[in-house]
Amino acid sequence: MSIPLLPLIFLVAISPVAFPFDGPLVLGIWSAIVAITLIFAGAKLWLAEISPGGSIIGTYAIITLLPALFLAFQLMPFPLTFQFANPIWQSASAALGTPLVASVTIDTGATLIALCRYLAWAGVALVAASICVDRRRAEWILFVVTVVTVLVSLVFLVDDAEGWLDRWLDESSDPVGRAAALNVSALGITLLTACALRAFERFETHRAESEAIRSLRFNVLACLFGWIICAIAVLVNGTPNTLFSVGGGLWTLFTVVVVRRLGFGALGLLAIVGVSCALTGEIIAAKLSQSNGDLTLQFAQASPSTAISARMLADGLWAGNGAGTFEGLVPIYRGANDGQGDLKPPSTAAEVVIELGRPMLWAGVLLSLLTIAALMRASINRGRDFFYSAAGAATLVSSIFLAFGNPGLFNSGNLIIVGVILGLAIAQGRSRSTI
């Protein structure tokens, strides 16, 4: 095992700690580990080893800068008359009788922390992409991430049976941490399916060897055991949205396998994806026809913050109120009959619209769809190891659906897992073997 791999494995292994204890301290530790990993990666990885995936990694690195630039825009000082400046600054200036410098965000500190969180996530993805160009490292990372998802699911089941971790898993005390852990369990089903595909590919490659059949049996049984644990955790604790997101991820993997096996090529892939998108659109349209509410709230469970979020969305600004400012807005929009305490958004999608504006939500969805298309194409074009890119595409599909169903996507533990999977998928989408 190489030195650059160890800090990344450690980060993935401790990521579940962020579910109940997410905050600036966790973000600081996370950023420090990413920085250490970058130092080791820069010192130990040869340029020849990185170069095969360098162009695609560089392209994604540039793309990930765009949201960071928007967050920096929210932090910039502007005159009170600036078009996108938050109206709260004019009200504060009038109340104090003092001219103030305005900004898009209502809380500079919260938005700055959100910017650091995003850059840490981008750093995790970049580190994973740089390290996982090598096939051996990629296998290690896939194994570690998958094991973590199974362990998180196992904790869910143990807690349901014994109630040892109610403070962590209780939805009323920490809905974001619980939702993040549930999201990871849902992603575990996709990863375990990808691991099973890996086992079949290895068997087909080494069919003539005597150990091949025994290795296939062991790997498939291990994947099935983990798959059952994750599936039970999702069924017991999940919502219809969670089940739909799992189905979307599995359908993505199934589509890639069918297109590869039957040799449909890019046109066949486009046809299947087109039909899938049409069916998804029909389901969403049917759901919206039953209610006149905002799309970002339709697939989320009702919570004490639902009514407050609906009022925030009705007053939504094109440039948002600033990343990380939802909790700061709650006292302004809280009504007499609304829940008390530290309220969280009902869904990540609603949080994005409130904090970053509706255009940023759909820009993020569009960017994710383009990335899914690129990863699916890469998985079809590869002669072997296609399951990495397919798992990355399936993870993004599930994450899009999960973003509209619960508030856990921006939890640090969830972000680390998703970032590592995407970095792994991007690196193996266009890389050479070092074996």
C-alpha positions in Angstrom: 0.0 0.0 0.0 1.5 3.4 -1.1 2.0 6.3 1.3 -0.4 8.7 -0.6 -3.2 6.2 -0.2 -3.1 6.1 3.6 -4.4 9.6 4.5 -7.3 9.2 2.0 -8.2 5.8 3.5 -8.1 7.3 7.0 -10.4 10.1 5.9 -12.9 7.7 4.5 -12.7 5.5 7.5 -13.5 8.3 10.0 -16.1 10.0 7.8 -19.0 8.5 9.8 -17.9 10.5 12.8 -19.1 13.6 10.9 -22.7 12.4 10.9 -23.4 13.4 14.5 -20.6 15.8 15.1 -20.5 17.9 11.9 -19.2 21.5 12.3 -16.2 23.8 12.0 -13.9 21.4 14.0 -14.8 18.5 11.7 -14.2 20.7 8.7 -10.8 21.8 10.0 -9.7 18.2 10.5 -11.1 17.2 7.1 -9.2 20.1 5.4 -6.0 19.2 7.2 -6.1 15.6 6.1 -6.8 16.7 2.5 -3.8 19.0 2.7 -1.5 16.3 4.0 -2.7 13.9 1.3 -2.0 16.5 -1.4 1.5 16.9 0.0 2.2 13.2 0.0 0.5 12.8 -3.5 2.7 15.6 -4.9 5.8 14.1 -3.4 5.2 10.4 -4.3 3.1 10.3 -7.4 5.2 10.3 -10.6 4.2 12.6 -13.4 4.0 9.7 -15.8 1.6 7.9 -13.5 -0.8 10.9 -13.4 -0.6 12.0 -17.0 -3.0 9.4 -18.6 -5.9 10.9 -16.6 -4.5 14.4 -16.3 -6.6 16.0 -19.0 -9.9 14.8 -17.7 -8.9 15.5 -14.0 -7.9 19.0 -15.1 -11.2 19.6 -16.8 -13.3 18.6 -13.8 -11.0 20.7 -11.5 -11.8 23.8 -13.6 -15.5 23.0 -13.6 -15.6 22.7 -9.8 -14.2 26.2 -9.5 -17.4 27.7 -10.9 -19.5 27.2 -7.7 -16.6 28.4 -5.6 -16.5 31.6 -7.6 -20.3 32.1 -7.0 -19.8 31.7 -3.3 -17.0 34.2 -3.4 -19.4 36.6 -5.2 -21.9 36.2 -2.4 -19.2 37.4 0.0 -18.0 40.4 -1.9 -18.9 43.9 -0.5 -21.3 46.0 -2.7 -23.1 49.3 -2.4 -26.6 49.2 -0.8 -28.0 50.0 -4.2 -26.4 46.9 -5.9 -29.1 44.9 -7.7 -28.3 41.5 -6.0 -27.4 42.9 -2.5 -29.7 41.4 0.1 -32.5 43.8 1.2 -31.7 43.1 4.8 -28.7 45.4 4.6 -30.8 48.4 3.6 -33.2 47.7 6.5 -30.2 47.4 8.9 -28.8 50.7 7.6 -32.1 52.5 8.0 -32.5 51.1 11.5 -29.1 52.1 12.6 -29.0 55.3 10.8 -25.5 54.4 9.5 -24.4 53.7 6.0 -23.4 50.0 5.6 -21.6 47.9 3.0 -24.0 45.4 1.6 -23.4 41.8 0.2 -25.5 39.0 -1.2 -25.2 37.0 1.9 -26.7 38.0 5.2 -24.0 36.1 7.2 -20.5 36.5 5.9 -19.1 34.0 8.4 -21.6 31.3 7.6 -21.0 31.7 3.9 -17.2 31.7 4.3 -17.5 28.4 6.2 -19.7 27.0 3.4 -17.0 28.1 0.9 -14.4 26.2 2.9 -16.6 23.1 3.0 -17.1 23.2 -0.7 -13.3 23.6 -1.4 -12.6 20.7 1.0 -15.1 18.6 -0.9 -13.5 19.5 -4.2 -10.1 18.8 -2.7 -11.2 15.3 -1.7 -12.5 14.6 -5.2 -9.2 15.9 -6.7 -7.0 13.8 -4.3 -9.1 10.7 -5.0 -8.8 11.3 -8.8 -5.1 11.8 -8.6 -4.4 8.7 -6.4 -6.9 6.4 -8.1 -5.4 6.6 -11.5 -3.5 3.5 -10.4 -5.7 0.4 -10.5 -4.4 -1.1 -7.3 -5.2 2.1 -5.4 -8.6 2.3 -7.0 -9.4 -1.2 -5.8 -8.4 -0.3 -2.3 -10.5 2.9 -2.2 -13.5 1.1 -3.6 -13.1 -1.6 -1.0 -12.8 0.9 1.9 -15.7 3.1 0.8 -17.9 0.1 0.4 -17.0 -1.4 3.8 -17.8 2.0 5.4 -21.3 2.1 3.9 -22.0 -1.4 5.2 -20.8 -0.5 8.7 -23.0 2.6 8.7 -26.0 0.4 7.7 -25.1 -2.1 10.4 -25.1 0.7 13.0 -28.6 1.6 11.8 -29.8 -1.9 12.4 -28.2 -2.4 15.7 -29.6 0.9 17.0 -33.1 -0.1 15.8 -32.8 -3.3 17.8 -31.0 -2.0 20.9 -31.4 1.8 20.9 -27.8 2.4 21.8 -27.3 5.5 19.6 -30.6 7.4 19.9 -28.9 10.7 20.3 -27.2 10.2 17.0 -29.9 8.5 15.0 -33.0 10.2 16.5 -34.6 12.3 13.7 -35.9 14.9 16.0 -32.5 15.7 17.6 -30.3 15.5 14.4 -32.3 15.1 11.2 -29.3 16.1 9.0 -26.9 13.6 10.5 -29.5 10.8 10.3 -30.4 11.7 6.7 -26.6 11.7 5.8 -26.1 8.3 7.3 -29.2 7.0 5.5 -27.9 8.5 2.2 -24.6 6.6 2.7 -26.6 3.3 3.3 -28.5 3.9 0.0 -25.2 4.5 -1.8 -23.8 1.3 -0.3 -26.3 -0.7 -2.3 -25.0 0.8 -5.5 -21.3 0.3 -4.5 -21.9 -3.3 -3.5 -23.6 -4.0 -6.9 -20.5 -2.4 -8.6 -18.3 -4.7 -6.5 -20.3 -7.7 -7.7 -19.8 -6.6 -11.3 -16.1 -6.3 -10.6 -16.1 -9.9 -9.3 -17.7 -11.1 -12.5 -15.3 -9.2 -14.7 -12.3 -10.6 -12.8 -13.8 -14.1 -13.2 -14.2 -13.7 -17.0 -10.7 -12.4 -17.3 -9.1 -15.3 -15.3 -11.7 -18.0 -16.1 -9.0 -20.6 -16.9 -7.3 -20.2 -13.5 -8.3 -22.7 -10.7 -8.8 -20.0 -8.1 -11.2 -18.0 -10.3 -14.4 -19.8 -9.4 -13.6 -19.8 -5.6 -12.8 -16.1 -5.7 -16.0 -15.4 -7.6 -18.1 -17.3 -5.0 -16.4 -15.5 -2.1 -16.7 -12.0 -3.6 -20.3 -12.5 -4.6 -21.3 -13.9 -1.2 -19.6 -11.0 0.5 -21.3 -8.5 -1.7 -24.6 -10.2 -1.2 -24.2 -10.1 2.6 -23.3 -6.4 2.6 -26.1 -5.7 0.1 -28.7 -7.3 2.4 -27.5 -5.2 5.4 -27.7 -2.0 3.4 -31.1 -2.9 1.9 -32.6 -3.7 5.2 -31.3 -0.4 6.7 -32.8 1.5 3.8 -36.1 -0.4 4.0 -36.4 0.1 7.8 -35.3 3.7 8.0 -35.9 5.1 4.5 -38.7 7.0 2.7 -40.2 6.5 -0.7 -37.7 9.1 -2.0 -34.8 7.0 -0.6 -36.1 3.8 -2.3 -36.6 5.7 -5.6 -33.0 7.0 -5.4 -31.7 3.5 -4.9 -33.7 2.3 -7.9 -32.2 5.2 -10.0 -28.7 4.1 -9.1 -29.3 0.5 -9.8 -31.0 1.3 -13.1 -28.0 3.3 -14.1 -25.7 0.3 -13.5 -28.1 -2.0 -15.2 -28.2 0.3 -18.3 -24.4 0.3 -18.6 -24.3 -3.5 -18.3 -27.0 -4.0 -20.9 -25.4 -1.6 -23.4 -22.0 -3.2 -23.0 -23.3 -6.8 -23.2 -25.5 -6.2 -26.2 -23.2 -3.8 -28.0 -25.7 -1.1 -28.4 -23.1 1.7 -28.4 -23.7 5.4 -27.8 -27.0 5.4 -29.6 -28.4 2.6 -27.6 -27.3 4.3 -24.4 -28.9 7.5 -25.5 -32.2 5.7 -26.3 -32.3 4.0 -22.9 -31.4 7.1 -21.0 -34.0 9.1 -22.9 -36.8 6.7 -22.0 -35.6 6.7 -18.4 -35.7 10.5 -18.2 -39.1 10.6 -19.8 -40.5 8.1 -17.2 -38.9 10.1 -14.4 -40.4 13.3 -15.7 -43.8 11.6 -15.8 -43.5 10.6 -12.1 -42.4 14.1 -11.1 -45.3 15.6 -13.1 -47.8 13.3 -11.5 -46.5 14.2 -8.0 -46.6 17.9 -8.8 -50.2 17.6 -10.1 -51.3 16.5 -6.7 -50.0 19.7 -5.0 -49.2 23.3 -5.8 -46.2 23.4 -3.5 -42.6 24.0 -4.4 -40.8 21.1 -6.2 -38.0 21.2 -3.6 -40.5 20.2 -0.9 -42.7 17.7 -2.7 -40.5 14.6 -2.1 -39.4 15.5 1.4 -41.0 14.3 4.6 -43.0 16.9 6.5 -41.0 18.5 9.3 -41.2 21.5 11.7 -39.4 23.6 9.2 -41.5 22.8 6.1 -43.9 25.8 6.5 -40.9 28.1 7.3 -39.1 26.8 4.2 -42.1 27.4 2.1 -42.2 31.1 3.1 -38.5 31.4 2.4 -38.9 29.9 -1.0 -41.8 32.3 -1.8 -39.5 35.2 -1.0 -36.5 33.6 -2.8 -33.9 35.9 -4.4 -32.2 35.1 -7.7 -28.7 35.2 -6.0 -29.9 33.6 -2.7 -29.4 34.8 0.8 -25.9 33.4 1.2 -24.6 29.8 1.6 -25.0 28.5 5.2 -27.6 31.1 6.2 -30.7 28.9 6.5 -30.6 28.8 10.3 -30.1 32.6 10.4 -33.2 33.1 8.4 -35.4 30.8 10.6 -36.1 33.5 13.3 -37.2 35.9 10.6 -39.7 33.6 9.0 -40.8 31.6 12.1 -44.5 31.9 12.8 -46.4 31.6 16.1 -47.4 28.0 15.3 -44.1 26.8 13.9 -41.7 24.5 15.7 -39.1 25.8 18.1 -35.5 25.0 18.5 -32.7 24.6 15.9 -34.6 23.8 12.8 -33.0 22.3 9.6 -34.2 22.5 6.0 -36.5 19.7 4.9 -34.4 18.9 1.8 -31.0 19.9 0.4 -32.7 21.2 -2.8 -34.8 23.6 -0.7 -31.6 24.7 1.1 -29.8 25.4 -2.1 -32.7 27.5 -3.5 -32.9 29.5 -0.3 -29.2 30.1 0.2 -27.9 30.1 -3.4 -30.9 30.9 -5.6 -33.0 28.8 -7.9 -30.7 29.3 -10.9 -27.8 27.7 -9.0 -30.0 24.6 -8.1 -30.7 23.9 -11.8 -27.2 24.7 -12.8 -26.0 22.1 -10.3 -28.5 19.6 -11.6 -27.4 20.3 -15.2 -23.8 19.9 -14.4 -24.5 16.7 -12.6 -26.4 15.3 -15.6 -23.5 16.2 -17.9 -21.1 14.5 -15.6 -23.4 11.4 -15.5 -23.4 11.3 -19.3 -19.6 11.6 -19.4 -19.1 8.8 -16.8 -21.6 6.5 -18.5 -19.9 7.0 -21.9 -16.5 6.3 -20.2 -17.8 3.1 -18.7 -19.1 1.9 -22.0 -15.9 2.8 -23.9 -13.6 1.1 -21.4 -12.5 -2.5 -22.2 -12.3 -3.4 -18.5 -12.8 -1.8 -15.1 -16.0 -0.2 -16.4 -17.7 -0.5 -13.0 -15.8 2.4 -11.5 -17.3 5.0 -13.9 -20.6 3.3 -13.8 -20.6 3.5 -9.9 -19.8 7.2 -10.1 -22.7 7.8 -12.5 -25.1 5.8 -10.4 -23.9 7.7 -7.2 -24.7 11.0 -8.9 -28.1 9.8 -10.0 -29.0 8.7 -6.5 -27.6 11.9 -5.0 -29.8 14.1 -7.2 -32.9 12.3 -6.1 -31.8 12.3 -2.4 -31.2 16.0 -2.6 -34.9 16.5 -3.1 -35.9 14.1 -0.3 -33.8 14.9 2.8 -31.3 17.5 4.1 -28.3 15.1 4.5 -26.4 15.7 1.3 -24.2 18.6 2.7 -23.2 16.8 5.8 -19.4 16.4 5.9 -19.6 12.6 6.1 -21.9 12.3 3.1 -19.7 14.8 1.1 -16.5 12.9 1.8 -18.0 9.6 0.6 -19.5 11.1 -2.6 -16.4 13.1 -3.3 -14.2 10.0 -3.1 -16.5 8.0 -5.3 -16.6 10.7 -8.0 -12.8 11.1 -7.9 -12.4 7.4 -8.3 -14.9 7.3 -11.2 -13.2 10.2 -13.0 -9.7 8.8 -12.6 -10.7 5.3 -13.9 -12.8 6.8 -16.7 -9.7 7.4 -18.7 -6.6 5.9 -17.2 -4.0 3.2 -17.9 -3.2 0.2 -15.8 0.1 0.1 -13.9 -0.1 -3.6 -13.3 
